[in-house]
Amino acid sequence: MLELRPSCEHCAKPLPPHSTEARICSYECTFCATCVETVLGNVCPNCAGGFTPRPIRPARNWKGDNYLGKDPAGTRVKQRPVDPAAHAGFAAAIRTIPPEKR
């Protein structure tokens, strides 16, 4: 199950479990939509994958104890600010390749 990390790894913006601004890569690196669009160019600085909106875990127990009350969001902050200039160099050749073909 997803950790649902609490904040953007670059700018530290809070990303609570119900946030529609959270973006994750396949390794669950977590960034806010603004950083993904303006700093990262949809290229994960850790794996070079693309990003997708993070799913919302239900707050209410609708079925089978699959909800935040039983499986709470993560609290461990991963703060790894990206050097925009270094990332631009890294991502230059990659960003033109669709994430599903990287």
C-alpha positions as CSV (number, residue, x, y, z in Angstrom):
1,M,0.0,0.0,0.0
2,L,1.2,3.6,-0.6
3,E,2.9,5.5,2.1
4,L,1.1,8.7,1.3
5,R,4.1,10.8,2.2
6,P,3.1,14.1,4.0
7,S,4.9,16.7,1.9
8,C,6.7,17.7,-1.3
9,E,10.3,16.4,-1.4
10,H,11.4,19.7,-3.1
11,C,9.5,22.6,-1.6
12,A,8.1,20.9,1.6
13,K,4.5,21.9,0.8
14,P,2.1,19.9,3.0
15,L,0.4,17.1,1.0
16,P,-2.2,15.6,3.4
17,P,-3.8,12.3,2.4
18,H,-6.8,14.0,0.8
19,S,-4.6,16.4,-1.4
20,T,-5.3,16.4,-5.1
21,E,-2.0,18.3,-5.6
22,A,0.2,15.2,-4.7
23,R,2.1,13.6,-7.6
24,I,4.1,10.3,-7.3
25,C,6.4,8.3,-9.5
26,S,6.5,4.5,-9.6
27,Y,8.9,4.5,-6.6
28,E,6.5,6.8,-4.7
29,C,8.8,9.8,-4.8
30,T,6.3,12.5,-3.8
31,F,6.2,16.1,-5.1
32,C,3.5,18.7,-5.4
33,A,1.9,19.4,-8.8
34,T,3.6,22.8,-9.1
35,C,7.1,21.4,-8.6
36,V,6.4,18.6,-11.1
37,E,5.3,21.1,-13.7
38,T,7.6,24.0,-13.1
39,V,10.8,22.5,-11.7
40,L,10.9,18.9,-12.7
41,G,9.2,18.9,-16.1
42,N,7.5,15.6,-15.3
43,V,10.9,13.9,-14.9
44,C,11.6,12.3,-11.5
45,P,15.0,13.5,-10.2
46,N,15.5,10.1,-8.5
47,C,14.5,7.6,-11.1
48,A,13.8,9.6,-14.4
49,G,10.2,8.2,-14.4
50,G,7.1,10.3,-14.9
51,F,4.5,11.4,-12.4
52,T,0.9,10.7,-11.9
53,P,-1.7,12.0,-9.4
54,R,-1.5,10.2,-6.1
55,P,-4.7,8.2,-5.3
56,I,-6.8,9.3,-2.3
57,R,-7.2,6.7,0.4
58,P,-10.8,6.7,1.7
59,A,-11.3,8.5,5.0
60,R,-14.3,6.3,5.8
61,N,-14.6,2.6,6.2
62,W,-16.8,1.8,3.3
63,K,-15.7,-1.8,2.9
64,G,-13.2,-4.3,4.5
65,D,-11.3,-1.9,6.8
66,N,-9.6,-0.3,3.8
67,Y,-9.4,3.3,5.0
68,L,-7.2,5.9,6.6
69,G,-8.3,5.0,10.1
70,K,-6.8,1.5,9.8
71,D,-4.0,2.4,7.4
72,P,-3.0,5.9,8.2
73,A,-0.9,8.1,5.9
74,G,2.9,8.2,6.5
75,T,4.4,10.8,8.7
76,R,8.1,10.5,7.7
77,V,9.2,13.5,5.8
78,K,11.6,13.0,2.9
79,Q,13.2,16.4,2.1
80,R,15.4,16.2,-1.0
81,P,15.3,19.6,-2.7
82,V,16.3,19.6,-6.3
83,D,18.9,21.8,-7.8
84,P,16.9,23.3,-10.8
85,A,19.9,23.8,-13.0
86,A,21.4,20.4,-12.4
87,H,18.0,18.8,-12.9
88,A,17.4,20.7,-16.2
89,G,20.7,19.2,-17.5
90,F,19.8,15.7,-16.4
91,A,16.2,15.9,-17.7
92,A,17.0,17.7,-21.1
93,A,17.4,14.5,-23.1
94,I,14.7,12.6,-21.2
95,R,11.7,14.9,-21.0
96,T,10.9,14.5,-24.7
97,I,10.5,10.8,-24.2
98,P,7.0,9.9,-22.9
99,P,7.2,8.4,-19.4
100,E,5.8,5.1,-20.6
101,K,8.8,4.7,-23.0
102,R,11.6,5.8,-20.7
